[in-house]
Each structure stands twice: as structure tokens, then as C-alpha cells.
Amino acid sequence: MSNIDIIYFTLFPWDHPYSSVSLSFTREFAKNNRVFYVNPPFTYKDFIKNYSSEAIQSRRGDLLRGKMRYEKIPNVSDNVIAVQPPMIMPINFLPKGSLYDTLHRWDNEIVFKTIQQVVEDYKLDNYIYLNCFNPFVGGVLPVSFKPLLNIYQCIDDMEQEVYTAKHWAKLEEKVIADADIAFVTSRQLRNLKLPFNRNTYVLHNAVDATIFERSISETHPRPAEIAQVTTPIIGFTGNMDASRMDYKLLKSISEAHPDKTLVLVGPINSNEFYELGLDKQPNVITTGSKNINDLPKYLQHFDCTIIPFLCNTLTESIYPLKINEYLFSGKPVISTSFSVDIRSFGDVIYLAKDHADFNNLINQAIVEDNLQRKEARIAVARTNTWEHRVKEFWQVVEKHLVLA
């Protein structure tokens, strides 16, 4: 449906150091559609706290003048126009009440005025509004904006995080109820959101084939952090936070496999890593954050990959990006059985019942690995690319446009 423009308002800035669902979708949308990628607005608190950052300094003048601006995203199609709104008030710390409601309306109006400016500047009259996981402001557009459809994307359970549970979770319920369509990334999220909107559809996370294909189509020298490693490597890629990661399992893995090296690629966002002494383990290597384009260089040299997630209410709603990234590399995957969606990969991954089982399956996965299993894993990943997801997106949208 190349005649439709997309205004994509998202919680994830285009210049954030980590990859995001929004930017992945945008790259694929832009092959056929013009996309206006609207960054989340900075708060005044963000401006002060991160004043020296490139993200603030490069926009400082416009932010101080309260002016929205258009931007170009590097290495992305010219079909994508990025938009940075003016700053808004930080109000999540406030209790529910009239002051919060007044400031919330004020913040909302800033985002709506920004979007109205985009509509006027580009003379948009045939567009959909897509909000990715930002119910706080700009949830759905007012009727006067005349979008073809208001669509909301939910990618996590806001009730399970302290910050978002305070105000955002309830705001999200209303946004989903007001939207024409809601997309969610997991089956459990659909169960949770369906009561608010019967037009709620599962649109799973996916893999960027152009990036992760490099782990099997190109030969990469070992990255510096693992250049001297001679043992088999157990690898993990991704953000290591306290809500999802089972750090006790990581400690168990390092102790149960002294003949192997545990390599953790990504930021560590929990003190538990240090409290458990994982930083002192001789067979644990951490690399810190890496650009998504560098991940295939690590994956190629892993002997197996792991998803050591806790089994809790939050992870029950997760369909992790990394599952298809791992599979595309052809590497064995060992995971905890944290969600119905991860269990749907049971034919091509190893699902552990507990810590002891997880450690046994690491050995089994490495021993059993062969070309046939590798090809089966890659075949599954090839059915879960962003290209496939965008086709699924348009199938749903087209149905609702016909009904509108």
C-alpha cells in the first residue's frame, strides 16, 4: 500500500545506541512508504541530566527555543523523515490528581502540535498514525487530524515495571481502547490487551536478515575480547537488566562449565551481576554495549547461545528479539521456558526445566550440533524477518481500511 504515509510516534529515539522495534519496522516500511519517524520528546529533566550528550547538544538551540525540527537518519532511506518535538514537562513523579492531569494535557498538546505541523508542512491527507509503546503523550490522534487509522503497538507489560506502572499502564489501557487497531508482540500480551480492544493482533518481533545473515555468509575474525579464547564459547547478546535476567543462572553456568567461556555481549544494568561475583569469574567475559551490526561477528564464534531469562509475569509476555537473531546465526539455543512464545520454538531450541537442566542442555546442544540442525534453525529464522512482519501488518491494516 505504497500510497499511504505513516506517522510513526515512538518511545524509542532513532539515535538511541540500541536497536529498536520501531527503527526495524521503519527501515522495512520505507521500502514502499514515506515514514515520519517522530522521536519521543525530551523532558526538561532529560535536558539538564544529559546536557553534555550528543543527542542534546546537536539539538540544543531548537530545544531551548521550543521549536520542533526535521532530521535525517543516517544510512536510512530518504523516504524517512525524522521529527524531534519540543521539550515537555517531567511529571511521572507526581501523584494522580488535578496537577498531574493539567500538565499531562499540556505535554500532550506539544506532541499534537508537532504532528499537526508535520501534516501541514507535508500536506498529508492519506496517512495512518502508528504509536509504538508511548501511551503517555500522543496516544491516539484526535478525530480532527483525520488519520486513516489510529494504531497502537504494545511491546511489553507496563504493569510489571515500577516506572510505567505508576501512570502509564492505565494510560495505555485507554489508548488501546481508543485505537482502531492494537498490535502486540506476544500471545500473552494479546490475552492481556484484548479486553480493551477486540481488534488486537499479534505481531511478533523479528530479525533483520541483512544484518544477521552475515554471521553465516561472511567470515569474521574473532573480536578483540575473545581473540585469545581457546575453549568452547557460551554466548549471550542483549541488555542485562534485573527484571528479565536470571543472574543466579549465569553464575551456575559459569561454575558448571569451567571448561568453557561465558561471553556476555551487552550492557549490564543490575548490581546483582557484581553481588554474585560474576565479574570475578575467570571464565566470564563481558564486552559492554555493541552496535547491532557487530553482533554477527560475535555470534559466528559462539558454540551455543543462551536466553537465561527469569520465569515471571513480565517475561511471560516477552517474545525476545534475540531468538531469531540466534537462529539466523545457525547456533544452538538454550533457553528457560519463560513464555508460550519461546516454547513455540521447541522444535529447534532446547528448553530447560531448571538450572541443572539448563547446564546439561548446554553440553547436549554442543555435542548434537550438526549441519542439519543448523539449517533447520536458519530456515525458521527466515520465516521471521521484518519483511514478513510488515506484510502481516499491511494485511491487517488493509482489512480495517476496507471496513473504515
Number of C-alpha atoms within 10 A of each C-alpha: 11 10 9 16 23 22 25 25 28 26 19 20 23 23 13 9 11 16 17 17 17 21 18 17 19 25 20 19 25 19 15 14 18 21 24 24 27 26 18 22 23 20 16 16 14 15 18 10 11 14 13 12 10 11 15 18 13 11 16 15 11 16 22 12 10 14 14 21 15 14 14 15 15 9 7 13 17 13 18 21 18 20 26 23 23 24 24 24 15 15 16 15 10 13 12 11 8 9 11 16 14 11 16 18 11 14 22 16 15 20 25 19 15 19 24 14 13 20 18 10 9 8 9 18 14 14 19 21 25 26 27 22 21 21 25 19 24 23 28 25 23 11 8 6 14 15 22 19 20 24 25 30 25 24 21 20 21 19 16 15 13 9 13 18 14 17 21 19 19 15 18 22 16 16 26 28 21 18 23 21 21 28 24 28 22 25 20 23 23 22 13 13 23 17 13 17 19 14 18 25 22 19 21 21 23 26 27 23 17 9 15 25 18 20 23 17 10 11 12 15 12 15 14 9 13 18 10 9 14 10 13 16 22 26 23 24 24 20 17 21 17 16 16 19 22 20 23 16 19 22 18 15 24 22 17 13 17 14 12 19 24 27 22 22 22 19 17 20 13 14 11 16 21 12 10 14 10 21 14 11 15 12 20 21 19 17 16 13 16 16 10 16 13 14 22 23 19 21 29 23 22 21 22 24 29 25 24 24 22 20 15 13 16 20 21 21 24 24 26 20 17 18 23 26 27 29 25 31 27 30 30 26 26 24 22 23 22 25 22 15 19 20 15 10 16 12 11 18 22 22 21 19 12 11 17 13 13 22 20 14 18 23 12 14 19 18 10 9 15 13 9 9 16 17 16 15 24 21 15 17 23 19 14 20 22 23 21 14 19 16 13 15 17 14 12 15 19 12 10 15 12 7 7 9
